[in-house]
Amino acid sequence: MQIKFIILICFLLSFNFALADNFDNVGISKYAVLEVINDNAPLRQSDNENALRLTHLYKNVVLFADKQNENYYRVELKDDSYAYINKKFVEVQAIIPEKRYDNVEKITFKNEKNKFIAKIETPFKSAFIVNEEGQNLDFTLYDNFYDPIETKVNNQNSKFILSEKIENELNIKYLNDSKLFGYDVESDDFGYVLSVKKPPKINPKKPLKNIIVTLDPGHGGSEKGASGFGYDEKDINLQIAKILKKELKKRGAKVYMTRSKDKKVALYDRVNFAKEKNSDILLSIHQNSLSNPKDVEKKHGTGTYYYNAQSKPLAESIQNNLLKETKFKDDKVNYASFALTRPTSQLSVLIECGYIIKEDEAKKLADKAFQKIIAKAITKGCEDYLKENFSKT
Ligand SMILES: [Zn+2]
């Protein structure tokens, strides 16, 4: 009686699990070999568009899926560790009975002028994840492993710690002695290149000197952004960005703009532009709105957005200065996954200076003298951040 009861419970539990999971096996104890067909393909923590992005994969990366549902493959990173990729980003190359693994052939560490580099050469380009752990980085390459006998290691560098041999996995930790200031994993013909920017040496009297800032005035051309009281967001964004450019340059920064005219620029062109310019800081300038304009009496003011932990202190510093100078309501420092907050190659912050759908805020946002107050506050926010974290002692 008791045993039957337990079996019944187990049956019900597994039935429920199957319903909730809704993934079919690719084939009993088989894997689908998937090849990524676009750069920048998000690998997610679960099977929906809002799930956390674990990493972005490059074209031609190979993954092993053990299950699928209508839109997603479940990718096995290692035993009991899974990630999910939307089917639109991959093509099935084969069904195989067992996963294949490779050895990393060579790891070369380099100490360049502005960055530390770990070059990872492998014949098999598989999934990787890079995580911020406080001020350190943790890079893991799956379905590949480092074997002290097979893998050549050049120029061992004390900043990078290679883990002991782990089955089917290569792990490299980057140990930092200051806050992170940008990092990237790039794909080349040989494998991957992990690069970590060296912190800037800041003169507290002129913190922005030689700092490269890319300004991104949101929207443009046919994309007006939000609008209210006769103003279009795209115009205010550009006006503020132009004044901000002057202020930053006055303080010694090198400044680029993703657009300096009223024209449409694709989101990823903005992101790539900032990276090509070797930016230290990327600031995307916007004015806010709400889907229900009535809520604006409750929710308005200045808000700042970041995605990667390394960018949070800069967002906080900008937010503090904006609140102080504009006297706008605090719409908080917010964690948000946007194309312009996700990049890691520089600190990336998106600023919603105010709400264009609130009359008194809209009028101020469109006023040249007030725009200058905003630009100066953002500039001071950058300076405070650099001074606090990277001053030479
Ligand atoms: Zn906007």
Boltz pocket constraint, residues with backbone or C-beta under 6 A from the ligand:
constraints:
  - pocket:
      binder: B
      contacts: [[A, 218], [A, 219], [A, 225], [A, 226], [A, 233], [A, 285], [A, 286], [A, 287]]
      max_distance: 6.0
